[in-house]
Amino acid sequence: MFIIKKQLAIITRDPIVSKFYENQILELFGEFVSTSIYNFFDGSIKNLKKVDLIAISTDAFNTNEEYDKYINKAQQVVEIEITYTRKAIKILRSIPEGTEALFVNLSENMAMEAITRLSQLNINHIKFTPYYPGCIAPTDKFNIAITSGEERYAPKDMAKIINIGHRVLDSTTIVEIALKLELKYVLERKEFREYFNSIMSNNYVFDKLFGRSLRLESQFEILTNIMDDGLVGVDENGFIFSCNPKAYEIAGIDGRNVLNKPASSEFRFIPFEECKKLGTKIENRLVRVDNVDINYSISPIKRGNEYIGAFAIFQRFLVEETKQHNLRMQMLNKGHKAKYTFNDIFGESNVIQKTKMVAEKMAKTNSSILITGESGTGKELFAHAIHNSSKRRKFPFVAINCGAMPDNLLESELFGYEEGAFTGARKGGKIGLFEFAHKGTLFLDEVEGMSPSLQVKLLRVIQEGEVMRVGGNKIIVVDVRIIAATNERLETLVAIGNFRKDLYYRLNTLPVQIPPLREREDDILCLFNQFKKKLGGKFSITENVENALINHNWDGNIRELQNYVEYLIFLDKEIIEVEDLPQSFHFFTQKSNKSVENIDINKDVELLLRIAGNKIEDYTFILNCLKDANIKNEPKGRDSIIEDAKNQNLYFSQQEVRNILSNLDGMSLVRISRGRGGSRITNKGLMVLEEINKK
């Protein structure tokens, strides 16, 4: 295999020292690096070229200015740290305690640095005095001179000169060179281990890291023994060198040692040979062994481009499921948790009490629930309460508004995506809300906003309990309870082909109809006072205000009521009169059910014509009846509509009127009150009727 060598420059003050360091580096990195040496004595520093890395001795430059002159700030640099060999330290320890000796080196700084380093290595029994060229220290009282390869600078008349050899590169320097040249895998080679064992170190971290054969094996064994997963390691030939107790347990291997045996015979369900052949990781495969589902992954181990073995991690599938659940549960602290219960739904009216009772019974099942009701009636509040009353209450509650985001974004949120599935996809992919809500509840608000293609995908999830991430090819099993909500009449959308009939029946297994506030007359003042207390309001209201609140149309329902309470608190008055109510309150009271929402009239007219078909005249007659009643600010019942029709020589049955009103209500052109409350035309209904009358 051809290797492109990295370029390494060595800079020292002395050419002899730089050559010594070069030889050490080549002995270790020779096949991976190409070296060049520079120093100041011969002026070669002036010829310094750009390289991958520069190793600089601590005495190479005398000043910062000198350093900045030759070293570019963008250049990778390693500062050479040196130490002594174990052999040199053994020589020094043999010298009697209290011996006074010169320590000879090239300069005073280098001599002092060497003495300090020896002290760090616990050589404190010798009293050293630094000696160097130009030194004026008396030498006649010393019988011994000790030096690190600098004998030429020792006093000529010295009785005994002990050369302990040049100091060598320490482990920190070697490791830093390997890391900065992206050669960290070579650190495990035999020659590196032998080198680290031959030198002294007072660095606890590196001593533990590289003088480690037995220690590391012991630590690795402890780590694997406490793992909850089975772990098997094989060498390049497929022979087992590591196997933890959990692996024995899961594989059902009792009473025999599998170390140094071929994995192909001991763990046949793990395809190590396939991993070796592919050279890539095998992730999350499911296999059945002795009627037990086991999930495994295999990771190849490489040094450079050479395969030297692999590790397999595996667990029983049910254990993996439990882990996934625990991870999801940790996310509950990020807001994916139901906040409300049925105790948070206020109201004493019979209609809301009956709705709560029905919803509580439905909560005990696992069936899908469809919550319908006008905007602001509290559909999401009911969804939270249903989840908290269900068997899934300890699992995630995830809510998403289907009408609030584009189709492609909604798909990736619901189903997740794999890395690279589309431009801008997050690295590593993203888990979808269906996966995240596993064992819990997924609340789909404004479900009518889902496109036909997504409706098909949703139907499959409900039917099969399986999802596939965008850009993925793997089926993921999920167990999710669906609660959907809408403020539209889905029956009408089904009739005109805008919503799938099969999905409608899947979602509408258990229907919950939330009554509008106008049908909860007994709750209006109760809710008003509840909001006032919650928001800290201190005002009181007159009887006329109470009557106005009770007789208001409440198109915005409970949300509208809360907004008015906040407004009245802002006025900072002790007593609220009718004239203190906001202008919008009076407008909607006078204008009946008119809405200020944006309406595409042409689209609504077209929709009505499609629904009515050849009965469009019947539809417009009923809308005109309700329009006349609206002028008088009165609702109109079915009997009254039938009587008006007879006066015009038209004949309707009760069922015909009921069906027409139901369809008009589904399009939000009219509002039907429960009981004998009659029906009223809405603002949208008035505008659509006006357009049809023009035709």
C-alpha positions as a printed Julia matrix, in Angstrom:
695×3 Matrix{Float64}:
   0.0     0.0     0.0
   1.43    3.39   -1.03
   1.66    5.93    1.83
   2.04    9.68    1.28
   4.54   10.77    3.91
   3.87   13.8     6.1
   6.5    16.57    6.15
   8.05   17.27    9.59
  10.65   19.95   10.35
  12.83   19.92   13.51
  14.27   23.21   14.82
  16.89   23.35   17.62
  19.72   25.63   18.67
  22.44   22.98   18.21
  22.79   20.85   15.01
  23.95   17.8    17.0
  20.77   17.92   19.1
  18.5    18.35   16.08
  20.11   15.29   14.44
  19.57   13.28   17.61
  15.88   14.2    17.74
  15.51   13.43   14.04
  16.89    9.92   14.55
  14.4     9.28   17.37
  11.45   10.44   15.28
  12.51    8.39   12.25
  12.88    5.28   14.4
   9.23    5.63   15.39
   7.54    7.36   12.43
   9.99    6.55    9.65
   7.54    4.98    7.19
   4.99    7.76    7.72
   7.05   11.0     7.83
   9.82   12.75    5.95
  12.04   14.98    8.13
  14.25   18.04    7.7
  16.38   19.72   10.4
  17.21   23.39   11.0
  19.26   25.29   13.59
  20.9    28.62   14.23
  24.55   27.51   14.51
  24.88   26.77   10.79
  22.25   29.3     9.64
  19.99   26.66    8.08
  17.01   28.2     9.87
  16.94   30.79    7.1
  15.98   28.04    4.61
  12.91   26.82    6.54
  10.19   25.59    4.17
   6.45   25.08    4.65
   5.73   21.65    6.14
   2.84   19.75    7.78
   4.31   20.18   11.26
   7.28   21.84   13.0
   8.82   20.39   16.19
  10.69   23.13   18.1
  13.01   22.66   21.08
  12.47   24.95   24.07
  15.86   26.67   23.54
  15.59   27.07   19.75
  14.66   30.78   19.87
  16.06   33.34   22.31
  13.25   35.9    21.9
   9.63   36.12   20.77
  10.71   38.39   17.95
  13.09   35.72   16.72
  10.29   33.13   16.87
   7.82   35.36   14.98
  10.42   36.03   12.3
  10.61   32.4    11.22
   7.35   30.74   12.33
   4.08   31.57   10.57
   1.09   31.83   12.95
  -0.94   29.46   10.75
   1.76   26.78   10.93
   1.14   23.69   13.1
   3.76   23.52   15.84
   4.79   21.03   18.54
   7.02   22.18   21.39
   9.6    19.47   22.12
   9.48   18.25   25.7
  12.28   15.95   26.75
  12.9    13.42   29.47
  15.45   10.8    30.53
  15.61    7.13   29.8
  15.05    4.65   32.59
  18.68    3.56   32.11
  19.95    7.11   32.82
  17.85    7.39   35.98
  19.16    4.02   37.16
  22.77    5.33   36.82
  21.97    8.48   38.82
  20.24    6.53   41.57
  23.43    4.52   42.08
  25.36    7.68   43.06
  25.65    8.1    46.87
  23.28   10.52   48.6
  24.73   13.97   49.3
  27.17   13.85   46.38
  27.97   17.27   44.95
  28.27   17.29   41.16
  28.39   19.65   38.24
  25.65   19.29   35.66
  27.1    20.19   32.28
  25.05   21.48   29.38
  25.14   23.86   26.45
  23.79   26.9    28.33
  22.78   27.96   31.82
  19.07   27.72   30.92
  19.48   24.21   29.53
  21.48   23.08   32.56
  18.87   24.49   34.99
  16.06   22.93   32.95
  17.77   19.54   33.09
  18.29   19.77   36.86
  14.64   20.73   37.35
  13.49   17.81   35.24
  15.59   15.41   37.31
  14.07   16.81   40.47
  10.6    16.14   39.04
  11.71   12.54   38.53
  12.7    12.31   42.22
  16.47   12.62   41.67
  16.97   14.88   44.68
  19.8    13.05   46.5
  22.52   14.71   44.38
  23.44   18.38   44.89
  23.75   19.7    41.33
  25.52   22.91   40.28
  24.94   24.06   36.69
  28.01   24.29   34.43
  28.16   25.58   30.84
  30.52   27.3    28.39
  31.66   30.64   29.86
  30.67   29.65   33.39
  32.97   31.12   36.12
  31.87   28.74   38.9
  34.83   27.13   40.83
  35.43   23.54   39.78
  38.15   22.46   42.17
  35.73   21.29   44.88
  33.87   18.96   42.46
  35.1    15.47   41.62
  32.13   14.47   39.43
  30.55   16.07   36.35
  27.32   14.69   34.96
  26.13   15.52   31.47
  23.49   14.57   28.88
  25.75   14.03   25.88
  27.63   17.32   26.3
  31.01   15.97   27.55
  32.89   18.44   25.36
  31.78   21.29   27.62
  32.94   19.63   30.9
  36.02   20.94   32.78
  39.17   19.3    31.38
  40.64   18.44   34.79
  37.47   16.78   36.13
  38.27   13.48   37.87
  35.09   11.7    36.74
  32.63   12.53   33.97
  29.38   10.54   33.8
  27.5    10.75   30.51
  23.88    9.61   31.04
  23.09   10.08   27.37
  21.03   12.67   25.52
  17.6    13.4    26.83
  14.9    11.9    24.63
  11.5    13.04   23.4
   8.87   12.46   26.07
   5.54   10.69   25.59
   3.58   13.96   25.38
   5.63   15.12   22.38
   5.35   11.77   20.58
   1.57   11.65   21.04
   1.13   15.27   19.96
   3.13   14.62   16.78
   0.96   11.59   15.99
  -2.29   13.47   16.6
  -1.36   16.58   14.61
  -0.15   14.49   11.67
  -3.36   12.37   11.9
  -1.33    9.24   12.64
  -2.86    8.35   16.0
  -3.42    4.75   14.95
   0.34    4.11   14.92
   0.53    4.69   18.69
  -0.64    1.11   19.26
   2.32   -0.36   17.36
   4.87   -2.48   19.21
   7.79   -0.06   18.75
   5.82    2.77   20.36
   4.89    0.64   23.37
   8.55   -0.36   23.8
   9.66    3.27   23.51
   7.19    4.51   26.11
   8.27    1.74   28.47
  11.93    2.78   28.07
  11.53    6.41   29.16
  10.74    8.1    32.45
   7.58   10.1    32.96
   6.07   12.09   35.78
   2.92   12.59   33.73
   0.3    10.38   35.33
  -2.05   10.45   32.33
   0.51    9.27   29.8
   2.02    6.79   32.19
  -1.43    5.25   32.57
  -2.19    5.49   28.87
   0.92    4.0    27.34
   2.5     1.88   29.99
  -0.63   -0.14   30.06
  -0.7    -3.63   28.66
  -2.0    -5.34   31.79
  -3.73   -2.28   33.25
  -5.7    -1.57   30.08
  -6.77   -5.16   29.72
  -8.02   -5.1    33.3
  -9.92   -1.83   32.81
 -11.45   -3.08   29.55
 -12.59   -6.25   31.29
 -14.24   -4.23   34.07
 -16.01   -2.05   31.5
 -17.36   -4.96   29.48
 -18.47   -6.82   32.59
 -20.79   -3.99   33.68
 -22.38   -3.53   30.25
 -26.08   -4.32   29.82
 -25.38   -5.44   26.24
 -23.56   -8.49   24.99
 -20.13   -7.7    23.49
 -17.89   -9.95   21.4
 -14.54   -8.89   19.91
 -12.71  -10.79   17.18
  -9.29  -10.36   15.59
  -8.54  -10.11   11.87
  -8.89  -13.89   11.52
 -12.27  -14.07   13.23
 -11.0   -15.55   16.52
 -12.62  -14.3    19.71
 -10.35  -12.24   21.99
 -13.06  -10.7    24.15
 -16.49  -11.84   25.33
 -18.38  -10.37   28.28
 -20.74  -12.26   30.63
 -23.86  -10.71   29.05
 -22.88  -12.19   25.67
 -22.66  -15.66   27.23
 -26.08  -15.15   28.83
 -27.9   -13.87   25.73
 -26.37  -16.52   23.44
 -27.12  -19.27   25.96
 -23.48  -20.39   26.21
 -22.89  -22.13   29.53
 -19.94  -23.94   31.03
 -17.31  -23.31   28.35
 -14.75  -20.68   27.44
 -15.04  -19.24   23.91
 -11.86  -17.12   23.94
  -9.42  -17.84   21.11
 -12.09  -19.87   19.31
 -13.62  -18.96   15.91
 -16.69  -16.73   16.25
 -18.25  -18.53   13.27
 -18.78  -21.6    15.46
 -19.6   -19.93   18.8
 -21.74  -16.97   17.62
 -23.09  -18.15   14.29
 -25.78  -15.47   14.15
 -23.17  -12.66   14.01
 -21.79  -12.25   10.45
 -18.26  -11.06   11.25
 -17.01  -12.25    7.85
 -19.57  -10.04    6.08
 -18.39   -7.06    8.12
 -14.76   -7.82    7.2
 -15.66   -8.12    3.52
 -17.71   -4.91    3.42
 -15.34   -2.97    5.65
 -18.27   -0.92    6.98
 -20.49   -0.96   10.04
 -23.54   -3.23   10.09
 -26.3    -1.56   12.1
 -29.46   -2.72   13.86
 -30.2    -6.12   12.41
 -32.81   -8.39   13.95
 -32.3   -12.15   14.1
 -34.17  -14.94   15.87
 -32.04  -17.35   17.92
 -33.72  -20.2    19.84
 -37.08  -18.36   19.74
 -35.48  -15.16   21.08
 -35.34  -11.96   18.98
 -31.83  -10.46   19.13
 -30.83   -7.04   17.79
 -27.12   -6.68   16.85
 -24.65   -4.22   15.32
 -21.05   -4.88   14.18
 -18.28   -2.27   13.96
 -15.03   -3.01   12.09
 -11.77   -1.96   13.77
  -9.12   -0.5    11.47
  -5.61    0.89   11.79
  -5.03    3.03    8.77
  -6.86    1.13    6.05
  -6.05   -2.26    7.54
  -8.83   -4.39    9.05
  -7.62   -5.78   12.39
 -10.86   -7.07   13.85
 -14.4    -6.15   14.85
 -16.73   -5.71   17.8
 -20.35   -6.85   17.92
 -22.86   -5.45   20.41
 -26.19   -7.18   20.8
 -29.21   -7.36   23.11
 -32.58   -9.0    23.33
 -35.02   -6.98   21.24
 -37.37   -6.3    24.17
 -34.46   -4.85   26.14
 -33.68   -2.5    23.24
 -37.34   -1.44   23.16
 -37.17   -0.59   26.87
 -34.03    1.5    26.31
 -35.72    3.42   23.52
 -38.69    4.06   25.77
 -36.45    5.36   28.55
 -34.76    7.75   26.12
 -38.14    9.05   25.0
 -39.18    9.5    28.61
 -36.16   11.74   29.18
 -37.58   14.02   26.5
 -40.77   14.56   28.51
 -38.91   17.41   30.21
 -38.76   19.17   26.84
 -42.52   19.79   26.74
 -43.83   16.54   25.24
 -46.08   15.88   28.2
 -49.81   16.34   28.7
 -50.37   19.29   31.05
 -54.11   19.18   31.76
 -56.66   16.8    33.22
 -60.46   16.75   33.2
 -60.34   18.77   36.44
 -58.92   21.66   34.39
 -62.04   21.73   32.18
 -64.44   24.1    33.97
 -68.18   24.24   33.51
 -71.38   23.17   35.3
 -73.73   23.06   32.32
 -75.3    19.73   31.46
 -73.85   19.77   27.96
 -70.19   20.15   29.05
 -70.61   17.66   31.91
 -71.99   15.09   29.48
 -69.13   15.74   27.04
 -66.55   15.27   29.8
 -68.21   12.05   30.95
 -68.17   10.59   27.42
 -64.55   11.64   26.86
 -63.41   10.09   30.16
 -64.94    6.75   29.19
 -63.31    6.91   25.76
 -59.91    7.65   27.37
 -59.8     4.14   28.87
 -59.63    2.54   25.4
 -56.84    2.45   22.8
 -59.08    3.46   19.9
 -58.58    6.61   17.83
 -60.6     9.64   18.9
 -61.84   12.48   16.7
 -62.53   15.73   18.56
 -64.7    18.23   16.68
 -65.71   21.7    17.66
 -65.42   25.34   16.73
 -62.16   27.23   17.11
 -61.52   28.18   20.73
 -63.76   25.56   22.37
 -60.86   23.7    24.01
 -60.16   20.74   21.73
 -56.48   20.52   22.72
 -57.43   20.78   26.4
 -59.64   17.71   25.95
 -56.82   15.88   24.14
 -54.46   16.49   27.09
 -57.12   15.31   29.55
 -57.9    12.16   27.55
 -54.2    11.21   27.48
 -53.8    11.79   31.21
 -56.82    9.57   31.92
 -55.58    6.75   29.67
 -53.27    3.81   30.27
 -50.67    5.69   28.21
 -50.38    8.62   30.65
 -46.81    7.67   31.67
 -45.67    7.81   28.06
 -45.13   10.8    25.71
 -47.92   13.11   24.59
 -46.9    14.77   21.33
 -48.99   17.49   19.67
 -48.64   18.94   16.18
 -50.79   21.33   14.14
 -51.25   19.79   10.7
 -52.56   23.0     9.18
 -49.67   25.18   10.36
 -46.82   23.89    8.18
 -46.08   23.0     4.55
 -46.71   19.46    3.35
 -43.05   18.39    3.04
 -42.14   19.79    6.46
 -45.13   18.09    8.08
 -44.09   14.76    6.54
 -40.53   15.0     7.9
 -41.84   16.02   11.34
 -44.28   13.12   11.54
 -42.17   10.36   10.03
 -38.59   11.61   10.56
 -35.84   11.43    7.97
 -32.47    9.83    7.32
 -29.23   11.75    6.89
 -28.99   13.18    3.37
 -32.7    12.61    2.64
 -32.98   16.18    1.32
 -31.05   19.44    1.17
 -30.65   20.84    4.67
 -31.35   17.52    6.41
 -29.73   17.35    9.83
 -26.56   15.24   10.1
 -27.48   11.86   11.48
 -31.14   12.26   10.48
 -34.04   12.98   12.81
 -36.5    10.88   14.74
 -40.13   11.4    13.72
 -42.99   12.26   16.06
 -44.56    8.83   15.52
 -41.39    7.18   16.79
 -41.09    9.66   19.6
 -44.7     9.09   20.7
 -44.19    5.29   20.83
 -46.42    3.8    23.56
 -47.99    7.24   24.01
 -50.39    9.6    22.24
 -50.02   11.7    19.07
 -52.42   14.66   18.88
 -53.09   15.82   15.3
 -54.73   19.24   15.48
 -56.45   20.65   12.36
 -56.13   17.22   10.74
 -58.17   18.45    7.78
 -55.08   20.43    6.69
 -53.23   17.23    5.79
 -52.64   16.65    2.07
 -54.09   13.55    0.31
 -50.63   11.93    0.06
 -50.01   12.35    3.78
 -53.5    11.06    4.51
 -52.5     7.8     2.77
 -49.34    7.54    4.91
 -51.28    8.27    8.1
 -53.83    5.6     7.21
 -51.04    3.05    6.8
 -49.53    3.89   10.18
 -52.91    3.46   11.88
 -53.61    0.19   10.07
 -50.16   -1.44   10.21
 -48.47    0.25   13.19
 -45.38    0.88   11.04
 -43.53    3.98    9.79
 -40.65    4.57    7.4
 -38.48    7.66    7.65
 -38.18   10.0     4.66
 -35.25    8.76    2.58
 -35.09    5.53    4.6
 -35.58    1.89    3.69
 -36.25    0.46    7.13
 -39.65   -0.32    8.66
 -40.02    0.92   12.24
 -42.75   -0.57   14.43
 -44.67    1.98   16.53
 -47.52    1.77   19.0
 -49.27    5.14   19.05
 -52.79    6.23   20.0
 -54.13    8.91   17.63
 -56.27   11.79   18.82
 -57.29   14.06   15.93
 -59.09   17.39   16.1
 -60.86   19.56   13.55
 -63.12   22.62   13.44
 -64.49   21.53   10.06
 -67.22   19.03    9.19
 -65.1    16.15    7.9
 -68.25   14.48    6.53
 -68.6    17.4     4.11
 -64.92   17.22    3.11
 -65.33   13.49    2.5
 -68.42   14.14    0.35
 -66.54   16.54   -1.93
 -63.4    14.36   -2.07
 -61.06   16.54    0.01
 -60.65   13.97    2.79
 -60.28   10.2     2.46
 -63.35    8.28    3.56
 -61.33    5.31    4.89
 -59.14    7.61    6.99
 -62.21    9.44    8.29
 -63.69    6.21    9.61
 -60.34    5.2    11.12
 -60.06    8.49   12.99
 -63.73    8.74   13.91
 -63.82    5.48   15.84
 -64.79    7.42   18.97
 -66.2    10.91   18.24
 -66.19   13.74   20.79
 -68.2    16.87   19.93
 -67.2    19.9    22.02
 -70.14   22.31   22.39
 -69.61   26.0    21.54
 -69.78   28.51   24.36
 -73.12   29.92   23.14
 -74.69   26.56   24.01
 -73.18   26.66   27.51
 -75.13   29.61   28.85
 -74.78   28.43   32.44
 -70.96   28.39   32.11
 -70.33   31.84   30.64
 -70.22   33.78   33.93
 -68.52   30.85   35.68
 -65.7    30.85   33.13
 -65.57   34.65   33.16
 -64.96   34.68   36.92
 -62.48   31.82   36.64
 -60.34   33.75   34.14
 -60.65   36.92   36.22
 -59.35   35.09   39.29
 -56.54   33.39   37.36
 -55.37   36.66   35.78
 -55.63   38.66   39.02
 -58.6    40.87   38.09
 -60.15   42.94   40.94
 -63.11   44.54   39.12
 -66.83   43.77   39.36
 -69.45   43.91   36.59
 -72.98   45.28   36.51
 -76.09   43.23   35.82
 -76.32   44.73   32.34
 -72.8    43.47   31.58
 -73.76   40.01   32.83
 -76.79   39.98   30.49
 -74.62   41.19   27.58
 -72.13   38.39   28.19
 -74.88   35.75   28.36
 -76.55   36.98   25.15
 -73.3    37.39   23.19
 -72.75   35.14   20.14
 -69.23   33.97   21.19
 -67.94   33.13   17.72
 -64.45   32.92   19.27
 -65.73   30.76   22.13
 -63.66   30.41   25.32
 -60.59   32.01   23.75
 -62.66   35.11   22.96
 -63.99   35.21   26.53
 -60.48   35.09   27.99
 -59.35   37.91   25.69
 -62.19   40.13   26.95
 -61.26   39.44   30.58
 -57.65   40.48   29.88
 -58.93   43.66   28.21
 -61.15   44.59   31.16
 -58.26   44.06   33.61
 -56.18   46.42   31.51
 -58.84   49.18   31.96
 -58.05   49.21   35.71
 -61.64   50.11   36.74
 -63.47   48.93   39.84
 -66.85   48.56   38.15
 -67.3    47.6    34.5
 -70.28   49.04   32.62
 -71.62   47.88   29.22
 -69.97   50.81   27.48
 -66.59   49.62   28.83
 -66.78   46.43   26.79
 -64.51   46.54   23.72
 -65.87   47.71   20.37
 -65.44   44.24   18.87
 -67.82   42.86   21.49
 -70.62   45.22   20.39
 -69.83   44.67   16.71
 -70.24   40.91   16.87
 -73.35   41.19   19.02
 -75.03   43.49   16.52
 -73.8    41.67   13.46
 -74.77   38.23   14.77
 -72.29   35.57   13.79
 -70.27   37.58   11.32
 -66.61   36.67   11.26
 -63.63   38.75   10.27
 -61.65   35.74    9.04
 -60.17   35.79    5.56
 -62.58   34.09    3.2
 -62.07   32.93   -0.38
 -65.65   33.64   -1.51
 -65.29   32.24   -5.02
 -63.95   28.99   -3.62
 -66.82   28.74   -1.12
 -69.41   29.49   -3.79
 -67.94   26.77   -6.01
 -67.97   24.34   -3.09
 -71.61   25.08   -2.27
 -72.65   24.6    -5.9
 -70.93   21.2    -5.93
 -72.57   20.07   -2.7
 -76.05   21.37   -3.57
 -76.09   20.16   -7.17
 -79.58   20.46   -8.66
 -80.96   21.5    -5.23
 -79.12   24.83   -5.18
 -82.43   26.72   -5.15
 -83.45   24.9    -1.95
 -80.13   25.86   -0.36
 -80.41   29.52   -1.36
 -84.05   29.67   -0.16
 -83.01   28.49    3.31
 -80.04   30.9     3.36
 -82.39   33.78    2.43
 -84.78   32.77    5.25
 -81.89   32.89    7.72
 -80.73   36.2     6.26
 -84.17   37.76    6.89
 -84.12   36.42   10.45
 -80.62   37.82   10.93
 -81.87   41.33   10.13
 -84.25   40.95   13.09
 -81.38   39.49   15.15
 -83.35   36.28   15.63
 -82.52   32.57   15.13
 -84.8    30.5    12.92
 -85.96   26.92   13.53
 -86.74   24.16   11.03
 -90.53   24.47   11.5
 -90.39   28.17   10.74
 -88.35   27.52    7.57
 -90.91   24.88    6.41
 -93.78   27.34    7.07
 -92.03   30.08    5.02
 -91.53   27.56    2.2
 -95.26   26.68    2.13
 -96.07   30.38    1.76
 -93.87   30.34   -1.37
 -95.51   27.13   -2.67
 -92.39   25.12   -1.81
 -92.5    21.92    0.22
 -89.7    20.56    2.47
 -89.73   17.64    4.86
 -88.08   17.91    8.29
 -85.31   15.6     7.1
 -84.61   17.66    3.97
 -84.25   20.85    6.01
 -82.09   19.05    8.57
 -79.73   17.71    5.86
 -79.39   21.09    4.13
 -78.7    22.89    7.43
 -76.17   20.23    8.36
 -74.25   20.71    5.09
 -74.39   24.5     5.41
 -73.11   24.2     8.99
 -70.27   21.99    7.77
 -69.19   24.79    5.43
 -69.51   27.36    8.27
 -72.25   29.2     6.34
 -74.7    28.73    9.19
 -74.49   27.89   12.88
 -76.91   25.33   14.29
 -77.75   25.62   17.98
 -78.7    22.58   20.0
 -82.26   21.99   21.22
 -84.7    24.74   20.25
 -82.05   27.39   19.74
 -82.63   27.48   15.97
 -80.05   28.38   13.31
 -78.28   31.6    12.31
 -76.5    32.6     9.12
 -72.8    33.47    9.51
 -70.84   36.31    7.98
 -69.4    33.85    5.47
 -72.92   32.66    4.68
 -74.07   36.22    3.97
 -71.16   36.84    1.63
 -71.62   33.54   -0.24
 -75.38   34.15   -0.58
 -74.72   37.6    -1.99
 -72.42   36.15   -4.66
 -74.91   33.41   -5.6
 -77.78   35.94   -5.84
 -75.69   37.89   -8.36
 -75.52   34.89  -10.7
